[in-house]
Amino acid sequence: MRRSLTGSVCLLSLLALTAPARSEDRSDGRWFSDQGDGTYRNPVLIGDYSDPDVTRVGQDYYLVSSSFTDVPGLPILHSRDLVNWTIIGHALKQVPPEAHYATPRRGGGVWAPAIRYRDGRFLIYYPDPDRGIFLVSAMDPRGPWSEPVLVDATPGVIDPAPFWDEDGTGWLAYAYAKSRAGKANIIALKRLNPDGTATQGTEQVIIDGDRQPRVMTSLGARPWQTTEGPKLYKRDGYYYVFVPSGSVKGGWQGVFRSRSIAGPYEGRDVMDQGRTETNGPHQGAWVTTPAGEDWFLHFQDRDSYGRVVHLQPMRWVKGWPVIGQDADRDGRGEPVLRHEKPDLPRQPIAAPVADDEFDAAPSLAWQFGSNSAPDWMSVQGGWLRLKSVSGSADHYENGAIFSQKLPAPGFTATTLMRFAPLREGERAGLSVHGATFAWIGVEQGKDGPHIVQAAKSDPTPGASIGVTQGPPLRIDRVWLRVQARPVIITVPPPGFSPYWPSMLRETHMRLVFSYSLDGTVFTPFGQPFETRPGRWVGTQVGLFAQAAFGTPSAVATTVGHADFDWFRISQ
């Protein structure tokens, strides 16, 4: 049995927000899970890789996550030890329908996907809650991937889970989004056609949370509620449906089992927060290593940091999985903060890429917030060029912010920018954005370019954006920097009881912006800013150039651009 190294979990969880990463390069500001001593710390992915699903092919593990309206979508990550992950590609070039998602439809687009390997092909089933369930496939997970095929057009279906039984029969389990379908808290099932490209026959509801007996959690008996995100497996003659339930931050990982795929199913809580600080530890994937070890990857909602990914040990006791550490042996685990690594070949310490020198195509870390046009971005002579795209001054409403997921709880992002505007109102810079946002950069005014810091702290659409204008910029380049550090705030109790104490806290970032005219001496500028996440996603850090609506540049026949020499993350 592999050993958890978690001591006082509550204290360690809070300390982990600021603890430096164990890394061969101490100047690297990214979060590293691998501690270099045979152990790992959670999360294994600090970035916002929401609703993760994982499949193993031989010695390799592939992870896919929700991407909503970010483009390219459906990020694919690879690991050989379940701890060190790198991003290797995306399965969606654009989100269909392309014209509709040319606007960042926040909270829409690509929800929780599932990845499988069957008959020599990788298959990803993903839902758009407004359009149905789609399938993309590829021989190589790095691509190219096929165009999406509509598998099921039932309104409001989400969270597809494909499964093929021993006799080759294909099935698709799924849930419903109440906001679209008017119903939820159920898991349903349909047959798949032989090639998995369409559902067939009548839907069967196999789990109805409203009709299930209350489940015992570490807070006592609770009703099954918001039961969704199914994953369907089979082991020793039982069909198992892994489901999150109880809400995103206040929920638990449930498992149902039955001797028949159609039910009836009995369920239990196999992991919840317990005495730890890891809220809502649920929705993910069970994987088995070649040596027979079982592991579970799931997300945890960390507010401005998004839904980060944890790795938990898993074992089977009397036909039920127990996930995490079960000190009292009641069959219900708690998340581990630190643990011995899986018994897999040692791998180099790694994390998803963040730095970019723009010597070639931008790294796979970058995404736009909506479907993009071909002329929005290019690389020329070792510089990233971003066109001044006409759009809203509100970065939550603007899909042309070239962004990436957060690299660590605390970090510093710096870039060197040249600004080449053609019209008054063009602006460019370094942004941190969610439902609220702040940026530092340069804006072209009537009298030329000025250093500017802008911020919007009220997420209400149309709320005012505060702008602080600084000195004129009299050289052709400027160094821009933001320092981000975690802050924990108190929030009111949720609208239900009982609840775990962690639901009285949220984790955000305090931002301090600065600029430099020589790359050495940085001048703090503007007011510190406290972040807030977007809809179902965390905040992101990015680069932008825009011709803001309401200025002469927005409808001009020509616009300028901004060039970025590099983007670097440090502590």
matplotlib code that plots the C-alpha trace (Angstrom):
import matplotlib.pyplot as plt

x = [0.0, 1.3, 1.5, 0.0, 2.4, -0.4, 0.0, -2.2, -4.1, -6.0, -2.8, -0.8, -3.5, -3.2, 0.6, 0.6, -0.8, 2.5, 5.1, 7.7, 7.9, 10.6, 12.2, 15.6, 15.3, 14.4, 13.8, 10.9, 7.7, 5.5, 3.9, 5.6, 3.8, 6.7, 8.8, 11.9, 12.0, 9.5, 6.5, 4.1, 1.9, -1.6, -2.7, -0.8, -2.1, -2.5, -4.0, -7.7, -8.1, -11.8, -13.7, -10.7, -11.0, -8.0, -7.3, -4.3, -2.8, 0.1, 2.6, 1.0, -1.8, -3.8, -5.9, -8.6, -10.6, -13.4, -12.5, -15.8, -15.3, -11.5, -9.8, -8.1, -10.4, -10.2, -6.6, -4.8, -2.1, 0.3, 2.0, 3.8, 3.6, 0.2, 2.2, 4.2, 2.0, 2.7, 0.3, 0.7, -2.2, -5.8, -8.7, -10.7, -9.4, -12.7, -15.9, -18.9, -20.9, -18.0, -20.0, -21.9, -18.7, -16.9, -18.3, -17.1, -20.3, -19.2, -20.4, -21.2, -19.3, -17.3, -18.3, -17.0, -15.5, -14.5, -11.5, -11.3, -9.0, -10.7, -9.7, -6.6, -8.2, -8.6, -12.2, -13.3, -17.0, -17.9, -21.1, -22.3, -25.3, -27.1, -26.5, -25.9, -23.0, -20.2, -17.4, -13.9, -11.3, -7.7, -5.0, -2.5, -3.5, -1.3, -3.6, -4.9, -8.3, -11.5, -14.2, -16.9, -19.8, -23.1, -23.8, -27.0, -29.0, -31.2, -31.5, -29.5, -27.5, -24.0, -21.2, -21.0, -19.5, -18.9, -18.6, -18.2, -19.3, -17.5, -19.8, -18.9, -22.2, -21.6, -23.4, -23.4, -24.2, -24.9, -26.5, -28.6, -28.1, -31.2, -30.6, -31.2, -33.3, -35.4, -34.3, -31.2, -29.9, -30.4, -28.0, -29.4, -28.2, -28.6, -27.0, -24.4, -24.4, -21.5, -19.0, -20.0, -21.1, -24.7, -27.0, -29.8, -33.1, -34.9, -33.3, -33.2, -32.9, -30.6, -30.0, -32.5, -31.0, -34.3, -35.5, -32.3, -32.0, -29.9, -26.2, -23.9, -21.2, -18.7, -21.3, -24.1, -26.8, -27.3, -29.7, -28.2, -28.3, -26.8, -25.7, -23.9, -20.5, -20.9, -18.1, -19.2, -16.9, -17.1, -15.3, -15.8, -19.3, -20.5, -21.2, -19.9, -21.1, -18.7, -20.6, -20.0, -23.0, -23.9, -22.7, -19.4, -17.7, -20.0, -20.1, -18.6, -17.5, -20.3, -20.2, -23.2, -23.0, -25.3, -25.1, -27.1, -26.2, -29.8, -29.9, -31.2, -28.1, -27.0, -24.8, -22.4, -20.0, -16.5, -14.6, -15.5, -13.7, -13.8, -11.4, -9.3, -9.4, -9.9, -13.5, -15.7, -13.2, -15.0, -15.6, -12.8, -11.4, -10.3, -7.2, -5.3, -1.5, 0.2, 1.3, -2.4, -2.4, -5.7, -5.7, -8.3, -7.9, -10.5, -10.9, -11.2, -12.7, -10.2, -12.2, -9.8, -7.5, -10.3, -10.7, -7.3, -6.6, -5.7, -4.4, -5.7, -4.8, -7.7, -8.2, -11.1, -12.7, -15.5, -16.5, -16.4, -13.7, -12.2, -10.6, -8.0, -7.0, -9.4, -7.9, -11.0, -11.7, -15.4, -15.2, -15.1, -11.8, -10.5, -8.2, -4.5, -2.3, 1.0, 1.6, 4.1, 4.1, 2.5, 4.8, 5.7, 9.0, 10.7, 10.0, 11.6, 10.0, 7.6, 4.6, 2.6, 4.6, 4.2, 7.2, 7.4, 10.2, 8.1, 10.9, 8.4, 4.7, 3.3, 3.4, 0.4, -0.4, -2.1, -5.8, -8.2, -11.4, -13.6, -13.2, -10.5, -9.8, -6.6, -5.2, -5.5, -2.1, 1.2, 4.9, 7.4, 11.1, 10.9, 8.1, 4.4, 2.3, -1.3, -3.6, -5.6, -8.9, -12.0, -13.9, -15.3, -13.0, -14.4, -12.0, -14.7, -16.7, -13.7, -12.5, -9.3, -7.3, -4.4, -4.3, -3.1, -4.0, -2.4, 1.0, 1.2, -0.6, 1.9, 3.8, 5.2, 4.5, 6.7, 6.7, 8.5, 6.2, 6.5, 3.3, 2.5, -0.9, -2.5, -5.5, -6.6, -8.1, -5.8, -4.4, -2.2, -0.7, -0.7, -4.0, -5.3, -9.0, -12.1, -15.5, -13.5, -10.1, -7.1, -4.4, -1.3, -0.1, -0.2, -3.0, -2.9, -4.4, -4.9, -1.4, 0.3, 0.9, 0.6, 1.3, -2.2, -3.6, -7.3, -9.4, -13.0, -13.8, -17.6, -18.6, -21.9, -22.2, -21.8, -20.1, -17.5, -13.9, -11.4, -8.5, -5.3, -3.3, 0.5, 3.3, 3.7, 5.7, 8.6, 10.4, 9.3, 9.1, 8.1, 8.5, 5.2, 4.9, 2.2, 2.9, 0.2, -0.2, -3.0, -5.4, -8.1, -11.4, -14.4, -17.8, -21.3, -22.6, -24.1, -27.9, -27.9, -26.8, -24.8, -21.7, -17.9, -16.1, -14.1, -17.3, -16.9, -13.6, -12.6, -9.1, -8.3, -5.2, -3.9, -2.3, 0.4, 1.3, 4.5, 6.3, 9.9, 11.6, 14.9, 14.0, 15.8, 14.0, 10.3, 7.9, 4.7, 1.7, -2.1, -3.9, -3.6, -6.4, -8.2, -9.3, -12.6, -13.1, -15.2, -18.3, -17.2, -13.5, -10.7, -8.9, -6.3, -3.2, -2.7, -1.6, -3.7, -4.0, -7.4, -9.2, -11.8, -15.4, -16.4, -13.0, -12.0, -10.0, -13.0, -14.4, -11.3, -10.4, -6.9, -5.6, -2.2, -0.7, 1.5, 4.6, 5.7, 9.3, 8.7, 6.5, 8.1, 7.0, 9.1, 8.4]
y = [0.0, 3.4, 5.9, 9.4, 11.9, 14.4, 15.6, 18.4, 18.7, 21.9, 23.8, 22.3, 23.2, 26.9, 26.8, 25.2, 28.3, 30.1, 27.3, 27.5, 24.8, 22.1, 22.7, 22.4, 26.0, 28.1, 31.2, 29.4, 30.7, 27.8, 25.3, 21.9, 19.0, 16.5, 17.1, 15.3, 12.9, 10.3, 12.3, 14.7, 17.5, 18.4, 19.9, 18.0, 20.7, 24.2, 25.5, 25.7, 22.3, 21.9, 18.6, 16.4, 13.0, 10.7, 7.5, 5.2, 3.8, 1.5, 3.5, 6.9, 8.9, 11.5, 14.1, 16.4, 19.1, 21.6, 24.7, 26.6, 29.3, 29.4, 28.7, 26.4, 24.2, 20.8, 20.9, 17.5, 16.9, 13.9, 12.2, 8.9, 9.1, 10.9, 13.7, 15.5, 16.8, 18.7, 20.1, 18.4, 19.8, 20.8, 18.8, 21.8, 24.6, 26.5, 26.0, 25.3, 27.1, 29.4, 32.6, 32.2, 31.7, 34.6, 36.3, 35.0, 33.3, 33.0, 29.8, 28.2, 26.2, 23.1, 21.5, 18.4, 16.0, 12.3, 10.8, 7.1, 5.0, 2.4, 0.4, 2.5, 5.9, 8.5, 9.6, 12.7, 13.2, 16.7, 18.5, 22.0, 22.3, 24.4, 22.1, 18.5, 16.0, 16.0, 13.6, 14.3, 11.6, 11.2, 8.5, 10.7, 12.7, 15.5, 15.7, 16.2, 15.8, 15.3, 17.9, 17.6, 15.1, 15.6, 12.4, 13.4, 16.6, 16.3, 19.8, 20.3, 17.1, 17.4, 15.3, 12.4, 9.1, 6.5, 2.9, -0.3, -3.6, -6.9, -7.9, -4.7, -2.9, 0.8, 3.0, 6.7, 7.9, 11.6, 14.2, 17.2, 21.0, 22.3, 25.8, 24.3, 21.2, 22.2, 19.0, 17.8, 15.4, 12.4, 10.1, 8.7, 6.2, 5.5, 3.0, 4.0, 2.9, 0.5, 3.3, 5.5, 8.4, 8.5, 7.5, 5.0, 4.1, 5.4, 7.1, 5.1, 7.1, 4.8, 7.1, 9.6, 11.5, 12.7, 9.1, 7.8, 7.4, 10.0, 9.3, 9.3, 12.0, 13.3, 15.9, 13.4, 12.2, 14.3, 14.1, 13.4, 16.8, 18.2, 14.6, 14.9, 14.3, 10.5, 8.1, 4.6, 1.6, -2.2, -4.3, -7.9, -8.1, -4.7, -1.6, 1.5, 5.1, 7.6, 10.9, 14.2, 15.3, 18.0, 21.1, 22.2, 23.4, 21.7, 18.3, 14.8, 12.0, 9.5, 6.0, 3.9, 0.2, -2.4, -5.9, -4.5, -1.5, -0.4, -0.7, -0.6, 1.2, 1.6, 4.5, 5.8, 8.7, 7.4, 10.7, 14.1, 17.0, 15.6, 17.5, 18.8, 22.2, 20.6, 21.6, 19.7, 16.9, 15.3, 14.8, 13.1, 9.8, 6.4, 5.0, 1.8, 1.5, -1.4, -2.6, -2.7, 0.5, 2.5, 6.3, 9.0, 12.5, 15.1, 18.9, 21.3, 24.8, 27.4, 30.5, 32.9, 30.0, 28.0, 24.2, 22.7, 19.0, 16.6, 13.1, 10.7, 7.1, 4.7, 1.1, -1.4, -2.6, -5.2, -4.2, -0.4, 2.1, 4.2, 7.3, 9.3, 8.6, 6.6, 6.8, 5.6, 2.9, 3.8, 3.4, 7.2, 8.8, 12.3, 14.1, 13.8, 16.9, 15.1, 11.4, 8.9, 9.0, 6.2, 3.1, 4.2, 4.9, 8.1, 11.1, 14.5, 17.1, 19.0, 21.3, 23.0, 25.6, 29.2, 31.2, 32.1, 33.7, 33.8, 32.5, 30.4, 29.7, 30.6, 27.8, 25.6, 27.5, 30.4, 30.7, 33.4, 33.8, 33.2, 32.0, 34.1, 35.6, 34.6, 38.1, 38.5, 37.0, 36.3, 35.8, 38.0, 38.1, 36.7, 39.0, 38.1, 40.6, 41.2, 43.3, 46.0, 44.2, 46.3, 45.2, 46.0, 47.8, 45.2, 42.3, 39.9, 40.8, 40.7, 37.4, 38.8, 38.7, 36.2, 34.4, 31.4, 29.7, 30.7, 29.1, 29.2, 30.5, 33.4, 34.5, 37.5, 37.9, 40.3, 41.1, 43.5, 45.4, 47.7, 49.6, 50.8, 52.4, 54.2, 55.8, 57.4, 54.9, 52.0, 50.3, 47.3, 45.6, 42.9, 41.8, 39.6, 39.0, 37.1, 38.6, 41.5, 42.6, 44.9, 45.7, 47.8, 49.1, 51.9, 53.9, 56.2, 59.6, 62.8, 63.9, 60.5, 57.3, 57.3, 54.6, 53.5, 51.2, 50.2, 48.2, 47.0, 45.7, 45.4, 42.3, 43.9, 44.4, 48.0, 48.9, 51.6, 51.0, 53.0, 54.4, 55.9, 57.8, 58.0, 59.8, 59.9, 57.1, 58.7, 55.5, 52.7, 50.0, 49.4, 46.5, 45.6, 43.5, 42.2, 40.6, 38.2, 36.9, 34.8, 36.3, 34.5, 36.4, 35.5, 35.0, 34.5, 31.0, 29.1, 28.7, 25.2, 23.4, 21.6, 22.8, 22.4, 25.4, 25.9, 27.3, 30.4, 31.3, 32.2, 32.4, 35.2, 37.2, 40.6, 42.2, 44.9, 46.4, 48.2, 49.3, 50.0, 52.1, 50.2, 46.6, 47.0, 49.6, 49.0, 51.7, 50.6, 52.1, 52.2, 50.8, 47.1, 45.0, 41.9, 39.3, 37.5, 34.4, 34.1, 31.9, 28.3, 29.4, 31.1, 34.2, 34.2, 36.3, 37.5, 40.0, 42.2, 44.9, 46.5, 49.3, 50.0, 50.6, 54.2, 55.6, 56.7, 53.5, 51.2, 51.7, 53.0, 51.5, 50.6, 49.8, 49.3, 46.5, 45.7, 43.4, 41.4, 40.1, 37.6, 36.6, 35.2, 33.9, 34.2, 34.1]
z = [0.0, -0.9, 1.9, 2.3, 3.7, 4.7, 8.3, 9.5, 6.3, 7.0, 7.8, 5.0, 2.4, 3.3, 3.4, 0.0, -1.6, -1.0, -0.7, -3.4, -6.0, -5.8, -9.2, -10.7, -11.8, -8.8, -11.1, -12.8, -11.4, -12.3, -9.9, -9.9, -8.3, -8.3, -5.2, -6.6, -3.6, -4.7, -3.5, -5.1, -3.8, -4.9, -7.2, -9.9, -12.3, -10.9, -14.1, -14.8, -16.4, -15.5, -15.5, -16.4, -18.0, -18.5, -20.5, -20.5, -23.7, -23.0, -20.8, -21.7, -20.0, -21.8, -20.1, -21.7, -20.0, -20.6, -22.6, -22.9, -25.5, -25.4, -28.8, -29.6, -27.5, -25.8, -24.5, -24.5, -21.9, -21.6, -18.7, -18.0, -14.2, -13.6, -11.8, -14.5, -17.2, -20.4, -23.0, -26.4, -28.5, -28.8, -30.4, -31.6, -33.9, -33.5, -31.6, -33.8, -35.0, -35.8, -36.4, -33.1, -31.0, -32.7, -29.6, -26.2, -25.0, -21.4, -19.8, -23.1, -25.6, -24.7, -21.3, -19.6, -22.2, -22.1, -23.9, -24.9, -27.1, -29.2, -32.3, -32.9, -32.6, -29.8, -29.3, -27.5, -26.8, -25.6, -24.9, -25.9, -23.6, -26.2, -29.1, -28.0, -27.8, -30.4, -31.3, -32.6, -33.3, -34.2, -34.8, -32.8, -29.8, -31.0, -34.1, -36.6, -35.2, -37.2, -37.5, -34.8, -35.5, -33.8, -31.8, -29.9, -30.3, -27.1, -25.6, -22.4, -22.4, -20.8, -19.5, -21.9, -20.8, -23.6, -22.6, -24.6, -22.9, -23.3, -26.2, -28.1, -27.4, -27.1, -24.6, -23.8, -20.2, -19.7, -17.4, -17.9, -17.3, -15.6, -17.1, -20.6, -20.1, -17.1, -15.3, -13.6, -10.9, -13.2, -15.1, -18.4, -20.9, -24.6, -27.0, -29.5, -33.1, -34.0, -34.9, -32.0, -34.1, -33.1, -30.2, -30.9, -29.3, -26.3, -23.3, -20.0, -16.7, -14.7, -11.7, -10.4, -7.5, -6.3, -5.7, -4.2, -0.4, 1.4, 1.4, 4.4, 4.2, 6.7, 7.5, 8.0, 5.8, 2.7, -0.3, -3.7, -5.5, -8.7, -9.6, -12.9, -14.6, -14.9, -15.8, -16.6, -15.9, -15.4, -12.9, -11.6, -13.1, -11.6, -13.6, -11.8, -12.4, -10.8, -10.2, -8.4, -6.3, -3.8, -5.8, -7.1, -3.9, -1.4, -2.9, -2.8, -5.1, -5.4, -6.9, -7.9, -8.8, -10.3, -11.8, -14.8, -16.8, -16.7, -12.9, -10.2, -8.8, -5.2, -4.3, -1.7, -0.9, -1.6, -1.0, 0.4, 2.0, 5.5, 7.8, 4.9, 3.1, -0.3, -1.1, -3.5, -4.4, -7.3, -11.1, -12.8, -14.0, -12.6, -14.2, -13.5, -14.1, -15.8, -12.3, -11.1, -9.0, -9.1, -9.1, -9.4, -10.9, -10.1, -9.9, -7.0, -7.4, -6.3, -7.3, -9.2, -9.9, -11.5, -11.3, -10.5, -10.8, -7.9, -8.0, -5.3, -4.5, -4.8, -3.6, -3.7, -0.5, -0.7, -4.2, -3.6, -4.5, -1.6, -2.9, -0.9, 2.7, 4.8, 8.2, 10.1, 7.5, 7.1, 3.3, 2.7, 1.9, 2.3, -0.3, 0.3, 0.0, -0.4, -1.2, -2.6, -6.4, -8.5, -9.0, -12.5, -14.3, -13.1, -15.3, -15.6, -13.5, -15.7, -15.9, -18.7, -20.6, -19.6, -20.9, -24.6, -26.5, -29.7, -31.8, -33.7, -33.4, -30.0, -27.5, -26.9, -23.7, -25.5, -26.3, -27.5, -25.6, -28.7, -32.3, -33.8, -37.3, -39.2, -38.9, -35.2, -34.5, -36.2, -35.4, -37.3, -36.7, -33.2, -32.1, -31.5, -33.4, -32.2, -34.4, -32.8, -33.0, -32.7, -29.6, -26.2, -23.7, -21.2, -21.3, -20.2, -23.3, -25.6, -27.2, -28.7, -25.4, -26.1, -22.8, -20.8, -17.6, -14.3, -13.8, -10.0, -6.9, -6.7, -9.8, -11.7, -15.4, -17.5, -21.2, -23.6, -25.9, -28.9, -29.8, -33.3, -33.3, -36.3, -34.5, -31.3, -29.0, -29.8, -26.7, -25.9, -22.9, -20.2, -18.8, -16.0, -16.6, -15.4, -14.8, -13.6, -15.0, -14.8, -17.3, -17.7, -21.1, -23.5, -25.1, -28.1, -27.1, -29.0, -27.9, -28.5, -26.5, -22.7, -20.0, -18.8, -16.1, -16.4, -14.1, -13.6, -10.2, -10.6, -12.8, -13.7, -17.5, -18.3, -15.0, -15.2, -16.0, -14.0, -16.0, -14.6, -17.2, -16.7, -18.4, -22.2, -23.8, -25.8, -26.8, -29.0, -26.4, -22.8, -20.3, -18.5, -15.4, -13.0, -9.7, -8.4, -4.9, -3.4, -0.9, 1.1, 1.8, 3.9, 2.3, 3.6, 4.4, 1.4, 1.1, 2.6, 5.7, 6.9, 5.0, 5.2, 6.8, 3.6, 1.9, 4.1, 2.2, -1.3, -2.9, -5.2, -6.3, -5.4, -8.4, -8.4, -11.8, -12.9, -16.0, -17.0, -19.7, -19.5, -18.4, -15.1, -12.9, -12.7, -11.5, -9.7, -11.4, -10.6, -7.7, -6.5, -7.8, -6.4, -9.0, -9.5, -11.7, -14.9, -15.4, -14.7, -15.3, -13.3, -14.2, -17.0, -17.8, -21.3, -23.9, -26.1, -28.7, -29.4, -31.1, -28.4, -29.2, -28.7, -30.0, -33.5, -34.0, -33.6, -37.1, -38.9, -42.2, -40.9, -37.5, -35.9, -33.8, -30.9, -30.9, -27.9, -27.8, -25.1, -22.2, -19.0, -15.6, -12.5, -8.8]

ax = plt.figure().add_subplot(projection="3d")
ax.plot(x, y, z, "-o")
ax.set_aspect("equal")
plt.show()
